[in-house]
């Protein structure tokens, strides 16, 4: 399964993006900042 990292500081937009990606069959990791995203990779 492909994993995608989504970095977005607006919770509602992050949830929307994550919902679309999960529905498309992707595993999604989320982060609120670029720094947090780098820690999760």
Rosetta constraint file for C-alpha pairs under 8 A:
AtomPair CA 1 CA 25 HARMONIC 7.74 0.50
AtomPair CA 1 CA 26 HARMONIC 6.48 0.50
AtomPair CA 1 CA 27 HARMONIC 6.71 0.50
AtomPair CA 2 CA 26 HARMONIC 5.54 0.50
AtomPair CA 2 CA 27 HARMONIC 6.09 0.50
AtomPair CA 3 CA 26 HARMONIC 5.88 0.50
AtomPair CA 3 CA 27 HARMONIC 4.51 0.50
AtomPair CA 3 CA 28 HARMONIC 5.59 0.50
AtomPair CA 3 CA 29 HARMONIC 7.20 0.50
AtomPair CA 4 CA 26 HARMONIC 6.91 0.50
AtomPair CA 4 CA 27 HARMONIC 6.29 0.50
AtomPair CA 4 CA 28 HARMONIC 5.00 0.50
AtomPair CA 4 CA 29 HARMONIC 6.22 0.50
AtomPair CA 5 CA 28 HARMONIC 5.95 0.50
AtomPair CA 5 CA 29 HARMONIC 4.79 0.50
AtomPair CA 5 CA 30 HARMONIC 5.77 0.50
AtomPair CA 5 CA 31 HARMONIC 7.53 0.50
AtomPair CA 5 CA 37 HARMONIC 7.21 0.50
AtomPair CA 6 CA 14 HARMONIC 7.25 0.50
AtomPair CA 6 CA 17 HARMONIC 7.85 0.50
AtomPair CA 6 CA 18 HARMONIC 7.49 0.50
AtomPair CA 6 CA 28 HARMONIC 7.05 0.50
AtomPair CA 6 CA 29 HARMONIC 6.21 0.50
AtomPair CA 6 CA 30 HARMONIC 4.85 0.50
AtomPair CA 6 CA 31 HARMONIC 6.29 0.50
AtomPair CA 6 CA 37 HARMONIC 7.85 0.50
AtomPair CA 7 CA 14 HARMONIC 7.60 0.50
AtomPair CA 7 CA 30 HARMONIC 5.93 0.50
AtomPair CA 7 CA 31 HARMONIC 4.81 0.50
AtomPair CA 7 CA 32 HARMONIC 5.62 0.50
AtomPair CA 7 CA 33 HARMONIC 6.05 0.50
AtomPair CA 7 CA 34 HARMONIC 6.36 0.50
AtomPair CA 7 CA 37 HARMONIC 6.31 0.50
AtomPair CA 8 CA 13 HARMONIC 7.22 0.50
AtomPair CA 8 CA 14 HARMONIC 5.59 0.50
AtomPair CA 8 CA 30 HARMONIC 7.73 0.50
AtomPair CA 8 CA 31 HARMONIC 6.52 0.50
AtomPair CA 8 CA 32 HARMONIC 5.19 0.50
AtomPair CA 8 CA 33 HARMONIC 6.64 0.50
AtomPair CA 9 CA 14 HARMONIC 7.40 0.50
AtomPair CA 9 CA 31 HARMONIC 7.75 0.50
AtomPair CA 9 CA 32 HARMONIC 4.58 0.50
AtomPair CA 9 CA 33 HARMONIC 6.27 0.50
AtomPair CA 10 CA 14 HARMONIC 6.15 0.50
AtomPair CA 10 CA 32 HARMONIC 7.63 0.50
AtomPair CA 11 CA 15 HARMONIC 6.15 0.50
AtomPair CA 12 CA 16 HARMONIC 6.26 0.50
AtomPair CA 13 CA 17 HARMONIC 6.18 0.50
AtomPair CA 14 CA 18 HARMONIC 6.00 0.50
AtomPair CA 14 CA 30 HARMONIC 7.58 0.50
AtomPair CA 15 CA 19 HARMONIC 5.99 0.50
AtomPair CA 16 CA 20 HARMONIC 6.43 0.50
AtomPair CA 17 CA 21 HARMONIC 6.30 0.50
AtomPair CA 18 CA 22 HARMONIC 6.00 0.50
AtomPair CA 18 CA 28 HARMONIC 6.44 0.50
AtomPair CA 18 CA 30 HARMONIC 7.91 0.50
AtomPair CA 19 CA 23 HARMONIC 6.07 0.50
AtomPair CA 20 CA 24 HARMONIC 6.23 0.50
AtomPair CA 21 CA 25 HARMONIC 6.54 0.50
AtomPair CA 21 CA 26 HARMONIC 5.50 0.50
AtomPair CA 21 CA 27 HARMONIC 7.60 0.50
AtomPair CA 21 CA 28 HARMONIC 7.08 0.50
AtomPair CA 22 CA 26 HARMONIC 5.00 0.50
AtomPair CA 22 CA 27 HARMONIC 6.24 0.50
AtomPair CA 22 CA 28 HARMONIC 6.73 0.50
AtomPair CA 29 CA 40 HARMONIC 7.98 0.50
AtomPair CA 30 CA 37 HARMONIC 7.32 0.50
AtomPair CA 31 CA 36 HARMONIC 5.73 0.50
AtomPair CA 31 CA 37 HARMONIC 5.11 0.50
AtomPair CA 31 CA 40 HARMONIC 7.97 0.50
AtomPair CA 32 CA 36 HARMONIC 6.63 0.50
AtomPair CA 32 CA 37 HARMONIC 7.38 0.50
AtomPair CA 33 CA 37 HARMONIC 6.18 0.50
AtomPair CA 34 CA 38 HARMONIC 6.20 0.50
AtomPair CA 35 CA 39 HARMONIC 6.48 0.50
AtomPair CA 36 CA 40 HARMONIC 6.49 0.50
AtomPair CA 37 CA 41 HARMONIC 6.66 0.50
